[in-house]
Amino acid sequence: MNELMNWTTLGTMAGATAAVLVIVQYVKPLIPKLDTRIMALILSVIVLEAATAISGGGVQEYAIALLNAVIVASAAMGSYEVTFKASDDKKKEV
């Protein structure tokens, strides 16, 4: 496997969650006034709607992608809490 991410991967829960988690961490410092949860939701919508467009989805798939975006944003925020939050809190203490 030579590709880490492709449009098929981004259309999955795991792929979209990973992409949103990483993108939010890089974009968050650039837009500090935007709430991180809103940013995660916006990026989830963009990623899933783009993956739907590339895969040639119909109207129903676009509607489901919006619902899935809420799930992906929630998963990305939860993944952040589990993996990065403790180390970020320690950095703030020092």
C-alpha atoms as one frame of an Amber mdcrd trajectory, in Angstrom:
protein
   0.000   0.000   0.000   1.637   3.204  -1.167  -1.164   5.558  -0.189  -1.914
   6.664   3.330  -5.092   8.489   2.364  -7.305   8.395  -0.691 -10.899   9.397
  -1.365 -12.176   5.944  -0.523 -10.410   6.069   2.836 -11.731   9.575   3.545
 -15.245   8.266   2.977 -14.893   5.879   5.921 -15.449   6.699   9.567 -11.843
   5.974  10.523 -10.327   7.860   7.598 -12.513  10.933   7.986 -11.980  10.992
  11.756  -8.197  10.772  11.380  -8.138  13.497   8.734 -10.336  15.856  10.759
  -8.332  15.258  13.935  -5.029  16.085  12.261  -6.310  19.034  10.208  -7.962
  20.660  13.235  -4.717  20.456  15.201  -2.851  22.333  12.457  -5.572  24.891
  11.676  -6.636  25.638  15.276  -3.743  28.042  16.016  -4.458  29.980  12.814
  -8.084  30.700  13.774  -8.043  30.978  17.583 -11.433  32.714  17.896 -13.331
  29.855  16.214 -14.493  27.193  18.663 -12.649  23.915  18.107 -15.895  21.934
  18.032 -17.344  24.122  15.309 -14.087  23.851  13.365 -14.195  20.044  13.639
 -17.793  19.990  12.424 -17.066  22.279   9.470 -14.053  20.208   8.443 -16.055
  16.990   8.819 -18.725  18.332   6.483 -16.101  19.414   3.952 -14.238  16.086
   4.029 -17.330  13.903   3.797 -19.109  16.012   1.180 -15.935  16.063  -0.936
 -15.573  12.287  -0.605 -19.219  11.905  -1.605 -18.728  14.164  -4.619 -15.624
  12.283  -5.768 -17.372   8.924  -5.403 -20.317  10.159  -7.465 -22.936  10.074
  -4.746 -26.514  11.137  -5.234 -28.716  13.479  -3.228 -29.349  10.853  -0.550
 -25.630  10.284  -0.030 -25.047  14.020   0.440 -27.771  14.140   3.085 -26.338
  11.142   4.925 -22.864  12.720   4.718 -24.179  15.668   6.760 -25.401  13.334
   9.484 -22.168  11.365   9.357 -20.224  14.624   9.701 -21.674  15.105  13.185
 -20.563  11.593  14.123 -17.084  12.108  12.647 -16.647  15.452  14.424 -17.664
  13.846  17.715 -15.257  10.962  17.158 -12.424  13.343  16.278 -13.017  15.395
  19.422 -13.157  12.227  21.528  -9.966  10.933  19.940  -8.245  14.196  20.790
  -9.348  13.921  24.414  -7.968  10.388  24.676  -4.669  10.922  22.851  -3.484
  14.523  23.073  -5.291  16.343  25.881  -3.177  14.968  28.736   0.088  15.968
  27.070  -1.290  19.417  26.139  -2.386  19.992  29.724   1.089  19.051  30.999
   2.688  21.527  28.591   0.431  24.296  29.891   1.451  23.537  33.490   5.153
  23.948  32.735
